[in-house]
């Protein structure tokens, strides 16, 4: 069952059955996932469109550049400089008593009505207890209903997320596929109200129109992201070997991770492949890489949704994806990219060859990527999520309104 969420005039107007004042919202993430920093920043930007800038707070480990951007918008910044991430798990544990007190002081200072947890992180689940005791509503973004293959500490991840879900008022999956996957797991995933806000709608396109067909040079493919088993880099290496006789393309592989040595071995001897970006990249380098390539390749063996595809959408870059998780959904089921017919290197190669041999069609996909964003980014979805979490009166909205899924 779905229920419409009210517009801002209904939420903040006294006597309209909504809230008597604009809510205070804290966007919270104190882990080591760098892609999540962009998500936090963009949620804050959305909310600042319709709420007072000072009513939006960010408590993150994002660092100086993101903090400066938030401060320039007029948002409150609560920078966390303590240990974070699985590589610092011992320090996270020993620091927890101080962290507990710090988080309590933060809540006292900012007094949020709603906290948006942008992604789970190690000490989040005990800290959310402080929210429940104060009556603060929690919106949780479950990027991954279950850990990926080859991921770390699967049992711990499931346990910690279950504790967070127990304190959640509204979950916001970033694709319809992940909502369906979460519902299928049963338990709290099946019982919580949910609102889908597609990942690519958080940002605004930097491209005004689709790209022209590539002529007179090689087509430039890009793989970017953490080098980990489920990303299917072995499938991409197989695809490149199947295309070894062609000299009309290049492939850049960018990023770092536990599979770095395997990637260097698998792609060695392939002249079309550039491995010079196998390292940690700055935000500026990420944007420049996506902008300077023609097609993103995501050969994942399993997936939730990909933040890299979302960035490609904003740059008007089509993607090649496998039929895994929400990846087909992220390329508008083949209209804004290409979906491989199977989880094989041959199927990935077939998509790459189609892009190479049909340059006009590839350019049309670029235009379709931007059309996809304009069709799906409607209203202010994060204001709607805050309203829903606060339980304000649900009034009729015009076409394109976001709806809450009630199990």
C-alpha positions in Angstrom: 0.0 0.0 0.0 1.3 3.5 -0.8 0.5 6.8 0.8 1.2 10.3 -0.5 3.5 12.5 1.4 2.4 16.2 1.9 4.0 19.2 0.3 6.1 21.6 2.4 3.1 24.0 2.7 1.2 21.3 4.4 4.1 20.1 6.5 5.1 23.5 8.1 1.8 25.4 8.1 0.1 25.5 11.6 -3.5 24.4 11.4 -3.0 22.4 8.2 -2.7 19.1 10.1 1.1 19.1 9.6 4.0 20.5 11.6 4.0 23.9 13.3 7.6 24.5 12.5 10.3 23.5 10.1 12.0 20.3 11.3 15.7 20.1 12.3 17.5 17.3 10.4 20.9 15.7 11.2 22.6 13.8 8.4 24.9 11.3 10.0 27.7 9.0 8.8 30.9 8.4 10.7 32.4 5.5 8.7 35.1 5.2 6.1 33.0 4.9 2.9 34.1 7.8 0.8 31.2 7.5 -1.7 28.8 8.1 1.2 30.2 11.6 1.8 28.8 12.7 -1.5 25.4 11.2 -0.5 25.4 13.1 2.7 26.4 16.3 1.0 23.7 16.0 -1.6 21.0 15.1 0.9 21.9 18.3 2.7 21.7 20.3 -0.5 18.3 18.9 -1.3 16.9 19.7 2.2 18.5 23.2 2.2 16.3 24.1 -0.9 13.2 24.0 1.3 14.2 24.2 4.9 16.3 26.9 6.7 20.0 26.1 6.1 20.7 26.2 9.9 18.1 23.5 10.4 20.3 21.0 8.5 23.3 19.5 10.4 26.0 17.1 9.1 27.8 14.8 11.5 30.3 13.0 9.3 33.9 11.9 8.8 33.8 13.5 5.4 36.7 15.9 5.9 37.6 19.5 5.2 36.3 19.9 1.6 32.9 18.5 2.3 32.6 20.4 5.6 33.5 23.7 3.9 30.8 23.1 1.3 28.2 22.4 4.0 29.3 25.5 6.0 29.1 27.7 2.9 25.4 26.6 2.5 24.8 27.7 6.0 24.4 24.1 7.4 25.7 23.2 10.9 28.8 21.0 10.7 29.8 18.5 13.4 33.0 17.1 12.2 34.0 13.7 13.7 37.8 13.2 13.9 37.8 9.9 15.8 38.7 6.4 14.5 36.4 5.0 11.8 36.4 2.0 9.5 37.1 -1.7 9.8 40.9 -1.2 9.6 40.6 0.8 12.9 38.2 -1.6 14.6 40.3 -1.9 17.8 40.5 1.9 18.1 36.8 2.2 17.4 36.1 -0.1 20.3 38.4 1.6 22.9 37.2 5.0 21.8 33.5 4.1 22.1 32.9 5.5 25.7 34.2 8.9 24.6 32.2 8.6 21.4 29.0 7.9 23.3 29.4 11.0 25.4 30.4 13.1 22.3 27.3 12.0 20.4 25.1 12.8 23.4 26.5 16.3 23.5 25.9 16.7 19.8 22.3 15.8 20.1 21.9 18.2 23.0 23.5 21.0 21.0 21.6 20.5 17.7 18.3 18.9 19.0 17.3 17.3 15.8 13.8 16.1 15.1 15.0 13.6 12.5 18.4 11.8 11.9 19.2 10.4 8.5 21.7 7.6 8.8 23.3 7.6 5.3 24.9 4.2 5.7 25.5 1.8 8.5 28.9 1.9 10.3 30.4 -0.1 13.2 29.2 1.9 16.3 26.0 3.2 14.7 23.8 0.5 16.3 24.5 1.3 19.9 24.5 5.0 19.2 21.0 4.9 17.8 19.7 3.9 21.2 20.3 7.6 22.2 17.9 8.6 19.4 15.1 6.3 20.6 15.4 7.5 24.2 15.0 11.1 23.1 12.1 10.5 20.7 14.2 11.4 17.6 13.0 9.8 14.4 15.5 7.8 12.4 15.6 7.5 8.6 18.0 4.7 7.5 19.4 4.1 4.0 20.1 0.3 3.7 22.4 0.3 0.7 22.9 -3.4 1.0 20.1 -5.6 2.5 22.8 -8.4 2.6 26.6 -8.3 2.4 28.1 -8.9 -1.0 30.1 -12.0 -1.9 33.6 -11.7 -0.7 32.7 -8.9 1.7 34.2 -8.6 5.2 32.6 -9.9 8.5 29.3 -10.9 6.9 27.8 -12.1 10.2 28.7 -8.9 12.0 27.2 -6.8 9.2 23.9 -8.6 9.4 23.8 -8.4 13.2 24.7 -4.7 13.3 22.2 -3.8 10.6 19.4 -5.7 12.4 20.0 -3.5 15.5 19.8 -0.3 13.4 16.6 -1.5 11.7 15.1 -2.0 15.2 15.4 1.7 15.8 14.4 2.9 12.3 11.2 4.7 11.6 11.6 4.9 7.8 14.0 3.1 5.5 15.0 4.6 2.2 16.3 2.0 -0.3 18.0 3.7 -3.3 16.4 1.4 -5.9 13.2 -0.5 -6.3 15.2 -3.7 -6.7 16.7 -3.2 -3.2 13.3 -2.6 -1.7 12.1 -5.9 -3.2 15.2 -7.6 -2.0 14.8 -6.2 1.5 11.1 -7.1 1.7 12.0 -10.7 0.6 14.3 -11.1 3.5 11.4 -10.8 5.9 11.7 -9.7 9.6 12.1 -6.0 10.1 12.9 -5.4 6.5 9.4 -6.6 5.7 7.6 -4.6 8.4 9.2 -1.1 8.1 7.7 1.7 6.0 9.9 2.5 3.1 10.4 5.1 0.4 12.5 4.5 -2.7 14.8 7.5 -3.6 16.9 6.5 -6.6 20.6 7.1 -6.0 21.2 9.1 -9.2 18.5 11.6 -8.2 20.6 13.0 -5.4 22.8 15.0 -7.7 22.1 17.3 -10.6 23.5 16.6 -14.1 26.6 18.5 -15.1 25.9 17.7 -18.7 23.1 19.7 -20.5 22.7 17.4 -23.4 23.8 14.0 -24.7 27.2 13.5 -26.2 27.9 13.4 -29.9 29.0 10.1 -31.6 32.6 9.4 -31.1 34.4 9.6 -34.5 38.1 9.7 -35.4 39.4 8.2 -32.2 39.1 5.1 -30.0 36.1 4.6 -27.7 37.1 5.0 -24.1 35.7 2.5 -21.6 36.1 3.0 -17.8 35.9 0.7 -14.8 36.1 2.7 -11.5 35.6 1.5 -7.9 36.8 -0.6 -5.1 38.8 -3.6 -6.4 36.9 -6.4 -4.7 35.8 -9.9 -5.7 32.1 -9.2 -6.4 32.9 -6.4 -8.9 33.6 -9.1 -11.5 36.9 -7.8 -12.8 37.8 -11.3 -13.8 34.8 -11.2 -16.2 36.1 -7.9 -17.6 39.5 -9.4 -18.1 38.0 -12.3 -20.0 36.0 -9.8 -22.2 39.2 -7.9 -23.0 41.0 -11.1 -24.0 38.0 -12.0 -26.3 38.5 -8.5 -27.9 42.2 -8.7 -28.1 42.2 -8.4 -32.0 40.5 -5.0 -31.9 42.4 -1.7 -31.8 39.4 0.7 -31.7 39.0 1.0 -27.9 40.8 1.7 -24.6 39.9 0.6 -21.1 41.0 2.4 -18.0 40.7 0.6 -14.6 40.8 3.0 -11.7 40.6 2.4 -7.9 42.2 0.4 -5.1 41.3 -2.6 -3.0 42.1 -6.1 -2.0 42.0 -7.4 -5.6 44.7 -5.0 -6.9 47.4 -7.6 -7.3 44.9 -10.0 -9.1 43.8 -7.1 -11.4 47.4 -6.3 -12.3 48.0 -10.0 -13.2 44.7 -10.6 -15.1 45.1 -7.5 -17.3 48.9 -7.7 -17.9 49.8 -8.0 -21.6 46.6 -6.3 -22.8 47.7 -3.2 -24.7 44.3 -1.5 -24.7 44.2 -1.5 -20.9 45.5 1.4 -18.7 46.3 0.4 -15.2 48.0 3.7 -14.1 45.0 4.7 -11.9 45.2 1.7 -9.6 45.3 3.8 -6.4 43.2 6.0 -4.2 41.7 8.9 -6.2 40.7 12.4 -5.1 37.1 13.7 -5.7 38.4 15.9 -8.5 40.1 12.9 -10.2 37.0 10.8 -10.0 34.9 13.5 -11.7 37.5 14.1 -14.4 37.9 10.4 -15.2 34.1 9.9 -15.7 33.9 13.1 -17.8 36.8 12.0 -20.0 35.5 8.6 -20.8 32.7 7.5 -23.1 31.2 4.4 -21.4 31.3 3.0 -17.9 31.6 -0.8 -17.5 30.3 -2.5 -14.3 30.7 -6.3 -14.7 29.5 -7.0 -11.2 28.8 -10.6 -10.1 26.3 -9.3 -7.5 25.3 -5.9 -6.5 22.8 -3.6 -4.7 23.1 -0.4 -6.7 26.3 1.3 -7.8 27.3 4.8 -6.8 29.6 4.9 -9.8 26.7 4.5 -12.2 24.9 7.3 -10.4 27.9 9.6 -11.1 27.9 8.5 -14.7 24.3 9.4 -15.0 25.0 12.9 -13.9 27.8 13.2 -16.5 25.6 11.8 -19.3 27.7 8.7 -19.6 26.0 5.4 -20.5 27.0 2.2 -18.6 27.4 -1.4 -19.4 26.0 -3.5 -16.6 25.4 -7.1 -15.7 21.9 -8.4 -14.7 22.7 -8.1 -11.0 20.7 -6.3 -8.3 19.5 -2.9 -9.3 22.1 -2.4 -12.0 19.6 -2.9 -14.9 17.2 -0.4 -13.1 20.1 2.1 -13.0 20.4 2.1 -16.8 16.7 2.4 -17.3 16.6 -1.3 -18.2 18.7 -0.9 -21.3 17.6 2.5 -22.6 20.3 4.5 -20.8 23.0 1.8 -21.2 23.4 -1.8 -22.1 22.5 -4.9 -19.9 24.6 -8.0 -20.5 22.6 -11.1 -21.2 24.5 -13.2 -18.6 27.1 -13.0 -15.9 29.9 -14.0 -18.3 32.9 -12.4 -19.9 31.4 -13.2 -23.3 28.2 -11.3 -22.5 30.2 -8.3 -21.3 32.3 -8.4 -24.5 29.2 -8.5 -26.6 28.0 -5.3 -25.0 31.3 -3.6 -25.5 31.4 -4.7 -29.1 27.9 -3.4 -29.7 28.9 0.0 -28.3 32.0 0.0 -30.6 30.2 -1.0 -33.7 27.2 1.3 -33.2 28.6 4.7 -32.3 25.3 6.5 -33.1 23.4 4.2 -30.8 25.9 4.8 -28.1 25.5 8.5 -28.4 21.7 8.1 -28.3 22.2 6.3 -25.0 24.0 9.3 -23.6 20.9 11.5 -24.4 18.7 8.8 -22.8 20.8 8.9 -19.6 19.9 12.6 -19.1 16.3 12.0 -20.0 16.2 9.2 -17.4 17.4 11.7 -14.7 14.7 14.3 -15.7 12.0 11.6 -15.6 12.9 10.3 -12.2 14.1 13.3 -10.2 10.8 15.0 -9.2 9.9 17.2 -6.3 12.1 17.2 -3.2 12.2 13.5 -2.1 14.3 14.1 1.0 11.8 16.6 2.4 9.1 14.0 1.7 11.1 11.4 3.6 11.5 13.7 6.6 7.8 14.4 6.5 6.9 10.8 6.4 9.3 9.9 9.2 7.7 12.6 11.4 4.3 11.1 10.7 2.7 14.4 9.5 -0.7 14.3 7.9 -0.6 12.7 4.4 -2.3 14.9 1.9 -2.8 14.6 -1.8 0.2 15.6 -3.9 0.4 16.5 -7.6 1.7 14.0 -10.2 5.2 12.8 -9.6 5.0 12.9 -5.8 7.0 10.4 -3.8 5.0 7.7 -2.0 5.7 5.7 1.1 5.5 1.9 0.8 3.7 0.4 3.8 3.9 -3.3 4.2 
